[in-house]
Amino acid sequence: MADTLTNVLLLLAVVFGPLVVFALAIHQIERLMQRRLAERFGWKSVLWTGWLGTPIHELSHAMMCRLFGHRVDEVVLFEPDIESGRLGYVRHSFRRHHWFEEIGNVFIGIAPLLGGSMVLGLLLYLFYPDSISGAIETAKGQTDPADMAGRAWDIVKLMGQEVVNPANLGTVKFWTFLYLVLCVGSHMAPSASDYQGAGRGAAMLGGLLLVGATLFAVFSSDTSVVASAIVDIFSPLFAVLILTVLLCSLALGFVFLLTSLFPIRYKLSD
């Protein structure tokens, strides 16, 4: 049973590990984007992207609040405040010690990552439908968790061929797409305040996963079936996350390239 439990825990790590890496990557990309723009053009440069990215960020919070039964007290989609640096916010309340609503705080906190990824996937479908259909097909058909890295690389190559194509650089469609990606991608990382109050929910969620893994280890000796099912469920999600990081990295690269033409005018504190 110990070996089976170890295998299940390793499988959970394979599933949730990439989610943590994804969150950290998006945080870093967003920080670099906003800092680069602010150094050249000042704080108001955030408005160039925030008009779209911030409402998506806040709506993601609000929709997840509803999903987990939280009371939504106030939603402000876009109201820039230079003193606090806040662009929008969602105020919500929940019943403490209610396990479902407590766990909901975890998902409410990370909601902008999920909502932003969905919007980027939609943009990709609208502008370059062949690339996203090919990416989804690439993510299907394999059930071995060890193949995830290979499929990720295949998706990256496919995206490079379909979107980052020299023939696209001279089209209005490409630059419009890239600007919209910049708007969404530079505002999809959760802020520190988004994670406030999520500690108890994270502990509860971790406990439930551990109990579920233990029960599976007790009542089943074959992890291949559940491994296949989990990979089937999460492969499309991982495909979208990979596309998200790739698109945001592409936007970041062009931000650095274009802003190199302008001098640093504002010194920012670390």
C-alpha positions as CSV (number, residue, x, y, z in Angstrom):
1,M,0.0,0.0,0.0
2,A,2.9,2.3,0.8
3,D,4.2,2.1,-2.8
4,T,0.7,2.8,-4.2
5,L,0.3,5.8,-1.9
6,T,3.7,7.1,-3.0
7,N,2.7,6.7,-6.6
8,V,-0.6,8.6,-6.1
9,L,1.2,11.4,-4.3
10,L,3.7,11.7,-7.1
11,L,0.9,11.8,-9.6
12,L,-0.7,14.7,-7.6
13,A,2.6,16.5,-7.7
14,V,2.9,16.0,-11.5
15,V,-0.6,17.5,-11.8
16,F,-0.3,20.4,-9.4
17,G,3.4,21.2,-9.8
18,P,3.0,22.7,-13.3
19,L,0.2,24.9,-11.9
20,V,2.5,26.4,-9.3
21,V,5.2,26.9,-12.0
22,F,2.7,28.5,-14.2
23,A,1.6,30.9,-11.5
24,L,5.2,31.9,-10.7
25,A,6.0,32.4,-14.4
26,I,3.0,34.6,-15.0
27,H,3.8,36.7,-11.9
28,Q,7.3,37.3,-13.2
29,I,6.2,38.1,-16.7
30,E,3.6,40.6,-15.5
31,R,6.1,42.2,-13.1
32,L,8.7,42.7,-15.9
33,M,6.1,44.0,-18.3
34,Q,4.6,46.6,-16.0
35,R,8.0,47.7,-14.6
36,R,9.4,48.1,-18.2
37,L,6.5,50.3,-19.2
38,A,6.4,52.3,-16.0
39,E,10.2,53.1,-16.2
40,R,9.7,54.6,-19.7
41,F,6.2,56.1,-19.6
42,G,5.2,56.4,-15.9
43,W,2.4,54.9,-13.8
44,K,-0.3,55.9,-16.3
45,S,1.2,53.5,-18.8
46,V,-0.7,50.8,-16.9
47,L,-4.0,52.3,-18.3
48,W,-3.0,51.4,-21.8
49,T,-3.5,47.7,-20.9
50,G,-5.6,47.9,-17.7
51,W,-8.8,49.0,-19.5
52,L,-9.2,45.5,-20.7
53,G,-7.0,43.3,-18.4
54,T,-8.3,44.7,-15.1
55,P,-12.1,44.0,-15.8
56,I,-11.2,40.4,-16.9
57,H,-9.1,40.1,-13.6
58,E,-12.0,41.3,-11.4
59,L,-14.7,39.5,-13.3
60,S,-12.8,36.3,-12.8
61,H,-12.8,36.9,-9.0
62,A,-16.5,37.7,-9.0
63,M,-17.5,34.7,-11.0
64,M,-15.5,32.3,-8.8
65,C,-17.0,34.0,-5.7
66,R,-20.5,33.1,-7.0
67,L,-19.4,29.5,-7.8
68,F,-18.3,28.9,-4.2
69,G,-21.3,30.6,-2.6
70,H,-19.6,33.7,-1.4
71,R,-21.6,36.9,-1.1
72,V,-20.4,39.5,-3.6
73,D,-20.6,42.9,-1.8
74,E,-19.1,45.2,-4.4
75,V,-17.4,44.9,-7.8
76,V,-15.4,47.7,-9.3
77,L,-14.1,46.6,-12.7
78,F,-11.8,49.6,-13.5
79,E,-11.2,52.5,-11.2
80,P,-7.5,53.5,-11.2
81,D,-6.1,54.9,-8.0
82,I,-2.5,56.2,-8.3
83,E,-2.0,56.4,-4.5
84,S,-2.8,52.8,-3.8
85,G,-1.9,51.5,-7.2
86,R,-5.2,49.7,-7.3
87,L,-7.0,49.5,-10.6
88,G,-10.2,47.6,-9.5
89,Y,-11.4,45.3,-6.8
90,V,-14.0,42.8,-5.6
91,R,-15.3,42.8,-2.1
92,H,-16.8,39.5,-0.9
93,S,-17.8,37.8,2.3
94,F,-18.2,34.1,3.3
95,R,-19.1,31.9,6.3
96,R,-16.0,31.0,8.3
97,H,-15.6,27.3,9.1
98,H,-17.8,26.4,6.2
99,W,-15.4,24.0,4.4
100,F,-16.7,24.6,0.9
101,E,-16.5,28.4,1.1
102,E,-13.2,28.3,2.9
103,I,-11.7,26.2,0.1
104,G,-13.3,28.6,-2.3
105,N,-10.9,31.3,-1.2
106,V,-8.1,29.4,-2.8
107,F,-9.8,29.3,-6.2
108,I,-11.1,32.9,-5.9
109,G,-7.4,34.0,-5.3
110,I,-6.1,32.2,-8.5
111,A,-9.2,33.0,-10.6
112,P,-7.5,35.7,-12.7
113,L,-4.9,33.1,-13.8
114,L,-7.7,30.8,-15.0
115,G,-9.9,33.6,-16.4
116,G,-7.1,35.3,-18.2
117,S,-5.9,31.9,-19.7
118,M,-9.4,31.3,-21.0
119,V,-9.6,34.8,-22.6
120,L,-6.2,34.3,-24.2
121,G,-7.3,30.9,-25.5
122,L,-10.4,32.6,-27.0
123,L,-8.3,35.4,-28.6
124,L,-6.0,32.7,-30.1
125,Y,-9.1,30.9,-31.4
126,L,-10.5,34.1,-33.0
127,F,-7.3,35.3,-34.6
128,Y,-5.4,32.0,-35.3
129,P,-7.9,29.1,-35.0
130,D,-5.6,26.6,-36.7
131,S,-3.0,27.0,-34.0
132,I,-5.3,26.3,-31.0
133,S,-7.1,23.4,-32.7
134,G,-3.7,21.9,-33.5
135,A,-2.6,22.4,-29.9
136,I,-5.6,20.7,-28.5
137,E,-5.1,17.8,-30.8
138,T,-1.5,17.5,-29.7
139,A,-2.6,17.4,-26.1
140,K,-4.9,14.5,-26.7
141,G,-4.2,10.8,-27.4
142,Q,-1.5,10.2,-24.7
143,T,-2.2,8.9,-21.2
144,D,1.3,8.7,-19.8
145,P,2.2,11.6,-17.5
146,A,5.9,11.2,-18.6
147,D,4.8,12.4,-22.0
148,M,3.5,15.8,-20.8
149,A,6.9,17.5,-21.3
150,G,7.1,16.2,-24.8
151,R,3.6,17.4,-25.7
152,A,4.4,20.8,-24.2
153,W,7.3,21.2,-26.5
154,D,5.3,20.1,-29.5
155,I,2.7,22.7,-28.6
156,V,5.4,25.4,-28.3
157,K,6.7,24.5,-31.8
158,L,3.3,24.5,-33.3
159,M,2.6,27.9,-31.9
160,G,5.8,29.2,-33.2
161,Q,5.0,28.1,-36.7
162,E,1.4,29.4,-36.7
163,V,1.7,32.7,-34.9
164,V,5.3,33.8,-34.6
165,N,5.7,33.7,-38.4
166,P,7.6,36.3,-40.3
167,A,4.7,36.6,-42.7
168,N,2.5,37.7,-39.9
169,L,4.7,40.6,-38.8
170,G,3.4,42.8,-41.6
171,T,-0.3,42.3,-40.8
172,V,-2.6,44.4,-38.7
173,K,-4.1,41.2,-37.4
174,F,-0.9,40.1,-35.7
175,W,-0.3,43.5,-34.0
176,T,-3.9,43.7,-32.8
177,F,-3.6,40.2,-31.4
178,L,-0.3,41.0,-29.7
179,Y,-1.7,44.2,-28.1
180,L,-4.8,42.3,-26.8
181,V,-2.5,39.6,-25.4
182,L,-0.5,42.3,-23.7
183,C,-3.6,43.8,-22.2
184,V,-4.8,40.5,-20.7
185,G,-1.4,39.0,-19.9
186,S,-0.1,42.0,-18.0
187,H,-3.0,41.9,-15.5
188,M,-3.8,38.2,-14.9
189,A,-1.5,37.5,-12.0
190,P,-3.2,37.6,-8.6
191,S,-2.0,40.3,-6.2
192,A,-0.9,39.7,-2.7
193,S,-4.3,40.8,-1.4
194,D,-5.9,38.1,-3.6
195,Y,-4.4,35.4,-1.4
196,Q,-5.4,36.9,1.9
197,G,-7.6,34.6,3.9
198,A,-6.8,31.6,1.6
199,G,-4.5,29.9,4.1
200,R,-7.2,27.9,5.9
201,G,-8.8,26.9,2.6
202,A,-5.5,25.8,1.2
203,A,-4.9,23.6,4.3
204,M,-8.4,22.1,3.9
205,L,-7.9,21.4,0.2
206,G,-4.5,19.8,0.9
207,G,-6.1,17.6,3.6
208,L,-8.8,16.5,1.3
209,L,-6.3,15.6,-1.4
210,L,-4.2,13.6,1.1
211,V,-7.2,11.8,2.4
212,G,-8.4,11.0,-1.1
213,A,-4.9,9.7,-2.1
214,T,-4.8,7.5,1.1
215,L,-8.2,6.0,0.4
216,F,-7.3,5.3,-3.1
217,A,-4.1,3.5,-1.9
218,V,-6.2,1.4,0.5
219,F,-8.9,0.3,-1.9
220,S,-6.9,0.1,-5.2
221,S,-3.7,-1.5,-6.2
222,D,-3.5,-0.1,-9.7
223,T,-2.7,3.5,-10.3
224,S,-2.6,3.3,-14.0
225,V,-6.4,3.8,-14.4
226,V,-6.5,6.9,-12.3
227,A,-3.3,8.2,-13.9
228,S,-4.9,7.9,-17.3
229,A,-8.1,9.6,-16.2
230,I,-6.2,12.5,-14.6
231,V,-4.0,13.1,-17.6
232,D,-7.0,13.0,-19.9
233,I,-8.7,15.7,-17.7
234,F,-5.7,17.9,-17.2
235,S,-4.1,17.7,-20.7
236,P,-6.4,20.4,-22.3
237,L,-5.8,22.6,-19.2
238,F,-2.0,22.2,-19.5
239,A,-2.3,23.0,-23.2
240,V,-4.0,26.3,-22.4
241,L,-1.5,27.1,-19.7
242,I,1.4,26.5,-22.0
243,L,-0.2,28.7,-24.6
244,T,-0.7,31.4,-22.0
245,V,2.9,31.4,-21.0
246,L,4.1,31.4,-24.6
247,L,1.8,34.3,-25.6
248,C,2.7,36.4,-22.6
249,S,6.4,35.7,-23.2
250,L,5.9,36.8,-26.8
251,A,4.2,40.0,-25.7
252,L,7.0,40.6,-23.1
253,G,9.7,40.2,-25.8
254,F,8.0,42.8,-28.0
255,V,7.6,45.2,-25.0
256,F,11.3,45.0,-24.3
257,L,12.1,45.4,-28.0
258,L,9.9,48.4,-28.6
259,T,10.6,50.2,-25.3
260,S,14.4,50.0,-26.0
261,L,13.8,52.9,-28.3
262,F,12.9,55.1,-25.4
263,P,15.0,56.3,-22.5
264,I,14.3,55.5,-18.8
265,R,12.5,58.5,-17.4
266,Y,11.2,57.2,-14.0
267,K,13.3,55.5,-11.3
268,L,11.2,52.9,-9.6
269,S,11.8,51.4,-6.1
270,D,12.3,47.6,-5.9
